[in-house]
Amino acid sequence: MMFYIKLAARNFKKSLSNFAPFLLATTVMFAMTFIIANIAFSPGLDKLAGAQYAKFMMIAGLVIVVFFSIIIVSYSYRFLLKQRTREFGLYNILGLNKRQISTISFWELVIAFFLTVITGTIVGLILSQFFFLIFIKIIGASYFNLGISVVAIGLSVLTFFIIFCLLMMFAFLTILKHSAISLLKDNSRSEREPRGRIIVSILSIVCLGTAYYMAITIQNPLVALMSFFIAALLVIIGTYLLYIGVTIFVLKRQKANKAYYYKPEHFITTSSMLYRMKTNAVGLANITILVTMTFVTIATSVALYVGVKEVILERFPKNTDVRTFGNDVNQNKTKLDKFIKDNQLDKTSRLTYSSFTTNTDFKPDQAKHLKITTENTITDDDAALLFVTRKDMMSIGNTLPEINAGQVLMYTVQGRRDVKTMDWYGQQLSVNQVSGKLKHVINPYTVANAYIMVVKDDQELLKLVNLFNKSNVIKDKDGGITSQTIIVNTDTLLDISEKKQAKLLAKEIDGVSISTKTNTISMMNGLTGGFLFIGFLLGMTFILGAALIIYYKQISEGAEDKRSYRILQEIGLTKKEVKQAINSQVLIVFFMPIFVGIIHFSAAFLMIDKLIKLFGISNTSIIAKVSLITIAIISVIYYLIYRKTSKIYYRIVER
């Protein structure tokens, strides 16, 4: 037993350059898993505002990182095994049987596991404090006491113990199924030219086309949420098939085109690219998917964080919103006046408005006429209508055109409908659509369309309420009567000192609800801040994964291409021509993932825009700006990774 342990340890020392990338991958993924787990299960997290949302985001992020760790570590170990197949073959020829070789591999993985756990835990402990400080800053909290979670350590160790067990099984199967000769020749066996794969190419186009069609045509944000994961799965499948099938199919067509193929600048590149795509299609697909995931996670989390802050600031021109609700506007206002008087609040600068919301099936007919119904559907025609009065909107700082009784001004929050007239339970209303948006109003929550309907005054508002209530009396089978009624909300926005805010929030007042800017920001920061933090960590993890795969590709392709380019020089190509051929291939192969990733993200942007609207963010320009900045930054990072790793490739080829 000691012999095998010593041999495994000696292998580590002598082949450290081969083991180093694998150890780097396992240590980084262990540290990332531990960091998220340590924050998620830390008692300090429970003391933060919005802790339940933050913990949910952390655990969701932890699941993704664990899943991603399995992929990256497995990919890394597969590359390590490929480099060491010749070494295993020599062991077999020198007299060691496959069981003994497997034992050496087992102890190598045991050493790697302990090095990963020890180093990863130390790195994780140091960085978790740093990242928790960033998290605290993002959510705007002041409490800082992370501590060390035993659960996080145990969970991380158990996760990687399972991953290493899977690696051991993979190593044993690789050693057992190959003969000594096949192990010796594994790195040098010749490749046949790949076939055209028309069916695979068609399947790729179908998968990607379906996903893009879903992104373009789905209008309902809730339907988009449910369809997003299906579309993402189709994109992942389509991306793998794209590299496996479509790229080879295109290259085969180029080779068949004699006028194109038999030119010096095309001949070498096309021939080499055929073999390169066959052996590296999966790796390129992995990089593309990781780059796309980086775009999506970072752009979505940043846009959500920035957008929600803008919505809250717009929603609270004053620091407190006091709401009363009932069936009558005057009663609501009387209740508000009494509340303000009883609590000795300053009412000189208060902003007050009344409103009610209803959901309807929003289907204008060909005459641009809208008939309000009470159908409860989740379709692209489902809409939320918020009714307010012109008088109230003017009083809280908006400028609106004049309207008369029987008229409605329609402001679009989300959606697009061309409406000229409306039938409100028998009351005919003329509709004037107005561009722009109203300030300081809570936008109606909706899954598809949202509109603010402005009527003349309280009298007109109550008329619509009464018509609704009379029209929604329903008789059941037993003769009983049930009814749906609209509740009118009256909101007063005013500034209250923090001390009084705390006292009012501690009370339970019948018919009155209080929300403050501070509490709303704290609550939303727990969600959006947690989302941003996890998006940042996942984005960083995806980039590291992509960099690792690129690094492995550069090493493996450098070793494979070294012999090919030596032959080209021997048959007459100059060193300059060989270098041009290398540059053209490397540029195509390593910039194809970023190009395809941008196309994928452009389609995903349409869905992301709809999903973010579920949080009340209707400003598409914010999402677009954040997305463009994200693409630019990630593209620069990708280019720097390419520049750094390409030097390794050129060094191997030119050696």
N, C-alpha and C positions, 0 to 999 in steps of 0.2 A: 504493500500500500504506500509506504513512504517513497518507494522508487517512483511511482506514478506521480505523486505530489511534487517531488523534486524535479521530475522531468517537465511537468506542467509549469512549475515556477521558472525553470530555465527557459522554456519556450517563451514565456512572458517577457523575460529580460532580452532574449535574442531577437524576438519578433515584435518589439515594442512599437515600431513604426506601423506594423499591421494592426496591432491591438488598439493603438491610441485612438483612431477614429471611432471604433466600437465603444471604447470606454467613455469617450467624450459624449457620444449619443446617449448611452445609458445613464451617465451622471447628470447630464442636462435634463433629461426627461424625468429622472427621479427627483431632482431638485425642484422642477416645475410642479410635479405632483405634490410634493411635500409642502411647497409654499402655499398653494391653493388650499390644501387640506388643513394646514396649520391655521390659516386665517378663517376658514369656514367653521372649524370646530373649536376655535378659541373662545373662552368665556368673555373676553373683552369685546367680541363682536356683538354679543347680546345686549350690551349697554349702550350701543349706538342707536340714534334715531333711524327708523326704517330698517332695523336689523333683520326682520323677517324676509324682506325683499332681497337684501344683500346676501343673506345666507342661502336663499334659493338660487341666486345667480352663481354663487361660489360652488355650490354642489353640482349645478348643471355644468359649469365650466370644468369641474373636477372629472366628471364622467367623460367629457369630450377629450380632455388631456390624457386620461387613462387609455381610452380607445386609440388615440393618436400615438401614445407611447408604444403600444403593441405593434403598430404598423412600422414606426420608425426604427425601433430596436430590432424587429425581425428583419427589416430591409438591411440594416447595418450588419447584422450577424450573417445574413446570407452572402453579403459581399465579402466578409471576413473568411467564411468557409470557402468561397470560390478562390480566394487568394492562397488558401492553405491546402487545397486538394492535392497538389503535387507533393507537399510535405507528408500528407497522410499516405500517399502511394508509396513513398520511399520507406516509411515505417513498415508497411506491409511487406515490401520486398526484403527488408532487413530482418524479418522474422517475427514481427509483432502481428498477432491476428486481429481481426476487426473488433473483437470484444476488448482487447487491450488498448487499441487505438481509441475506442469509445470511452474507455476509462480515463485516458489522458485528456480527452476533450471534456469529460465530465468535471475533472479537477480544475481545468482551465476556466470553465464557467463558474465553478465555485469561487475561485480566486477573484474573477471578474465581478461576481455578485457582491462579495464582501467589500471590495474596493469601491464599487458603485454605491452601496449603502452608506459606508463610512464617509466617503468624499461628498456624496449627494446630501447627506444629512447636515454636514458642516456647512456646505455652501447654502443649503436651504435655510438653515437657522439664521445665517447672516443676512441673506437676501430677503427672507420673509419679513424681517423687521423693516427693511428699507421699503419693500413693496407695500407693507401695511401702512407705513407713513404716507406713501403716495395715495393709497386708498382713502385714508382719513382726510387728506387734503382735497381729494376729488369730491367726497360727499359733504365737505364743509363741517366736519365734526372736530371737537377739541380733545376728546378722550383718547388717550394712547396708552394701552397696556395689553400687548399681544400675548406674551407668555409663550410657553411651549406646550403643545397639545400632545399628550401620550397617544391619543386616538389617531392623530395625524401621522405620527411616526409608525405606529402599528399598521395602519391602513396602507401607507406607502411601501413599507417593507413587505407586507403580504402581497400587494399588487405586483411588485417586481419579483417576488419569489415565484409567483405563478407564471410571469412572463419568462423567467429564466428556465423554469421547468419545460415550457413550450419550446424554448431554444434547444434544450438538451434533447428532447424528442426529435426535433428537426435534424440536429447533428447526428444522432444515432441512425436515423433513417438514411441520411445522405451517405454515411460511411458504409452501412450494411448493404445498400443496393448497388454500390459500385465495386468493380474489381480493381486490383492494384494498377493494371494497365490503364483502365478508364480514368482512374484518379490522376495518374501521371499525365495523361493527355487532355484532361478536362479543360485546361486553360489554353490549349493550343489547337484544339480540333477545328477543322475548317467548316465554314458555314455555306449552305446552299443558298442560291438566290431565292428570295421570298416570292410567293405567288401573289397574283393580283388582288384576290379577296374582294370580289364584287359584292357578294352578299353582306359581308361585314361592313363595307362602305355604305351600302344602302341602309343597313340597320343604324349606323352612326348618324346618317342624315335624318332618319325618321325620329330617333331619340332626341337629337338636338333641336330639330324642327318642331317637335311636339312641345318641348320645354319652352322654347322661344315663343311659340304660339300662345301657350298658357300665360306667359308673362305679359304679352301684348294685349290679349283679349280680356283677361279677368279684370273686372272693375271693382268688385266688392272686396274690401279689405279683409273681411272675415273669411271669405272663400279663398282669397290669396294666401292667408295664413295657413289654411288647411291644405292648400295645393303646393305651398312652397317646398315642402319636403319631398313631394312627388317629383316636382320639377328639378330639384337639386339632385335627386337620385338619377333621373333621366340624363341630366348634364354629366354626371360622373360616368355613367355607362357609355354615353355618347362620346365623351372625351377619350376614354380608353379605346373605343372602336375607331375613333378618328385617327389616332396615331397608328393603331394596328392595321387598319384597312385603308382609309382614304389616302393617307400620305404615300403609302406603298403603291396604291392604285395610280395616283398622279405621277409618281416617279416612273412606273412601268409604261405609262402613256408617253412620257417624255422620251424614254428609251426607244419606244417603238417609232417615234417621229425621227426619221433618219436625218432630215434637214437640220433638226435641232441638236440631236445627240452627237453626231459626228463632227463636233467642233471641239478644239482643245479645252476651251474654258468650261464646256458643258459635259464632256465625256467623263472626266475624272470625278467631277462633283456628283453627277447623277449616279454613276456606278457605286461610288463609295457611300452615298446617302442611302441607297437601297439596303445595303448590309447594315449600315448604322441604324436605320429606322427599325430593321427587324430585331436587332439585339437590344435596342434602347427605347423602344416604343413605350413600354410600361413605365420606365423611369421618367420619360418626358411627360407622360400623362399624369404621373404623381406630382411632378413639379407644377404643371398647369393647374391641377386641382388645388394644391396648396396655395399657389399665388392667388387664385380666385377666392378661396376661403379667407385669405388675408385681407383682400379688398373688401369682401362682404362684412366680415366681423368688425374691422376697424372703422370703415365708413358708416356702417349702421349704428355702432355704439356711440361714435362721436356725434353723428347727426342727431341721434336721440337725445343725448346729453345736452347739446347746444340748443336744440329745438324746444325741449321742454322748459328750459330756463327762460327762453324768449316768451313762451306761452304764459308762464307764471307771472312774469313781469308785466305782460300786457293785461293779464287777468286781474292783477292787484295794483291799481293806481294808488290805493291806500293800503295800509298794512293789515286791515281786518275786513272780513265780509260777514255781516250779520243777516241771516235769512229767516223770514217768517213764511208760513205757507198755510193755505186754506182755500176756500171757495170764493172769497170776496176780496178785491184789492183794498177797499177802504178799511176792512177789518184788519188786514195784514199791516197796513200803515199805522193804524191805531195801536196795534200790538207792538210795532217797532218803536213808536214814540214813547210808549210806556216803558219799554225795556231801556231805552236811552236815558229817560228821565230817572228811573229807579237806580240805574248804575252810574248816574252823574257823568255821562259821556258827552264830549264836545260834539255838537251836531252842526256847527257852523259850516263845515266844509264837506258834509256828507253828500254822497252821490247815490241816488235811489232809483231803482227801476223794477218793474213787475214783468213777469213773463210766464209762459207755460209752454210745454213741449209735447208734441204728439208724433207718433210714428205712423207712416202711411205707405201704401203701395203707389209709388210716384210714377204714373204712366200717363203722360199727356197724349191726347189723341191727335189726329191729323190737323184738327182745327186749333191746335196749341191750347187745348182746354184741359184743365186738370180737375178730376173728380176725386175728392178725398174719401178714402175708405178706411176701415179699421182692420184690414187683413194683416196678420202678423206673419210676414214671410222673411226669409233670408235670401234675397235675390239681388241682382244688380239694380232693381227698381225700388228696393226698400229705402226709405228716406226718413230723416228726423227733421221736423219743422219746429223752430223756436219762434214763438210769437211775442213781440214786444210792441211798445207804443212809441210813436215819433216824439211825443212830448218828453218821455223818459230818456230817450236816446240823445235828444238835444241837451237835456239837463246834465248829462254825464260827459259832455264834451264832443259829441258828434255833430256833423253838419249834414242835414238831409233836405231833399226837395219837399215842397208842399204836397200834401195829399188830403183827400176828402173822405167822408164816410163812404164805405163800399169800395175803397181802393186799398191796395196792398203794395208795398215796396218789397221786392225780393232780392236779398243779398245772398250770393253763393259762397258757402264755406267750403263745400266739397261736392263735386259732381258737375253736370252740365245739362240743364233742361231748358228748353225754350217754351215758356208758358205765357199766355196772354190773359187767360181768364181762369177762375177757380170756382168750383161748386163746393161750398162748405156746408154740407147737410141742408141743402135747399137755399142757402144764401149765396147769391151770385156776386162775385168779387172780380174787379178788374185788377190785373197784375202788371206792375211796371218793374222790369228788371233793372237793377242798379249795380254798377261796377264798384269795386273797392271793398273795404271791410269796416265793420263797426268796432269801435274801441271799448274796452273794459266790459265786454259781455262774455259770459261763459258760453262757448260754442257748444251746440247740441252734440251729444255723443251719438255716433252712428256707425253702422258697419258698411255703408255704401255711400249715400248722399246726405248732405246736410245743408239746410237753407235757413236764413233768418228772415222772417216775414214781419214787416213793420206796418202796424195799423195806426189810425189817427190818434186815439186816446184810450183812456181806461174804459169808457163806455163801449167803444167798439170791441175792445178786448173781451169784456165780460159778455157781450152779445154772442161772440164766437164760442165762449165757454158754455153758455147756456144752451146753445144749439147742439153742441156736442153731447152734453149731458142728457138732453131730452131724446136725442137720436140713438143713444146707446143703452137703452133699457131693454134687457133680454129676458124672455120668458123661457124657463126650462120645461122639461117633459112633465114634471109634477105640478106645473102651474105656478111655481115659485118665480119670483122676479129678482133678477140680479142686474146690476148696472155698472158701467164703467164711467168714472168721473174724472175730469181734469182738475188737477191741483194747481193753483196759481201760486207762484213763488214771488216774493218781494224781497229784493236784496238791497241792503244799504252798505256802501263802502265808506269806511271812515278810519281815521288814525287813532289808535289807542296805545297807551303806554304798555311796555312789556309786563309791568307789574299787574296792571288791570287785565291784560290778556290772560295771564296765568290764572287769575281769580275766576274770570268768566269761563275759561275752558274747564275748570274744575267743577263748575256747577252743571246740573241737569235742569234745563229750563224747558218746560212744555211748550211745543210749537215754535221754538227758536233754535236754530243751529248756527254755530260760530266756526268760521275757518280763518286762519291767519296766514299771511304770506310766509312767515318763518316756518310754521308747522308744515305747510304745503311743500315748501322747498326741501325741508328735512325728509319728509316722507318720499318725495319723488327722487331725491338724491340717493336714498337707499336703493331704489330700483335702477334709475338711470346711471348713477355713479357706480353701482355694482356691475351693471351691464358694460359700462365704459372700461372699468378695471379688468373685467374678464375678457372683454374684446381686445384690450391692449396685450394681456398675457397670452391669449390664444393667437393673436396676430404675430406676436414675437415668437411663439412656439412654431407656428406654421412657417415663418421665414427661416428659422433655424433648421427646421426639417427640410425645406427646399434647398438651403445652402449645403446641408449634409449630403443630400442626394446629388446635387450638382458636383460636389467635391468627389463623390464616389464615381460619378460618370466621367469626370475628367481623368481620373486615375485609370479606370478600366478602359476607356476609349484611347487614352494615350498608349497603353500597353498593346492594345489591338492594332492601332494605326501605325505604330512604330515600324513594324515589319513591312506593312503595305507601302509606306512612303519610302522606305529604303529600296524596295524593288523598283518603284517609280524612278528614283534617281539612277538606279543601275541601268534602266532601259533608255535613259537619255534626257529626262527632265532635269532642268536646272534647279538649284536650291530655291531660287526666287519663285519659280513656277509651282514648286511643291508647297511653299509657304502660302502662296495665293490660294491654292486649292484647299489647304488646311483652313485658312481664314474664312473662306466662303462657306465651308461646311459648318465650322464652329459657330459662325454668326447665325446661320439658318437654324441650326439645332437648338442653340441656347437662347435665342430670342423668340423662337416660335412659342414657347410656353407663356411668355409675358404678353405676346400679341393675342393669342387665343384666350388667355385669362381676361384681358381687357374686353374682348368681344362678349365673353360669358357674363362679365360684370355689367356691361351695358344693358344686356337683356334683363339681368337680375335687378338692375336699378328700378325698373318699372314696378316690380313686385315690392321692393324695399320701400319705395315711395308710398305705396298703398298701405303696407304694414305699419309704417311710422305714423300714418294718419290715424291709426287706432288709438294713439296717445294724444290726439288732438292737435298734432303738428300739421298744419296745412300749407306751410311755406316751403314749396318745392325747391326754391332757389338755395335754401340752406343745405338741403340734402345734396343738391347738384354741386355746390361749391366744395363741401366736405369731401364728396366722392372724387372730384378732380384733384384736390390737394392730396388725398390718399393715394390715388393712382400715381401721381407725380413722385411722391416720396418713396413708395414701394418700388417703383421703376428704377429710381436712382440707387436704392439699396441693392436691388437685383443686379444692376449693372456693375456695382462695386464688387459684388460676390463673383460675378462672371470674370471681371478683370483679375481678381485675386486668384481664382481657381484656374483660369486659363493659363497662367504662368506655369502651373504645375504640369498641365497638359503639354505645353510647348517644350518644357524641360525634358519630359519623358520622350517625346517624339524625336527631339533633336539630339538626344544623348548618344 
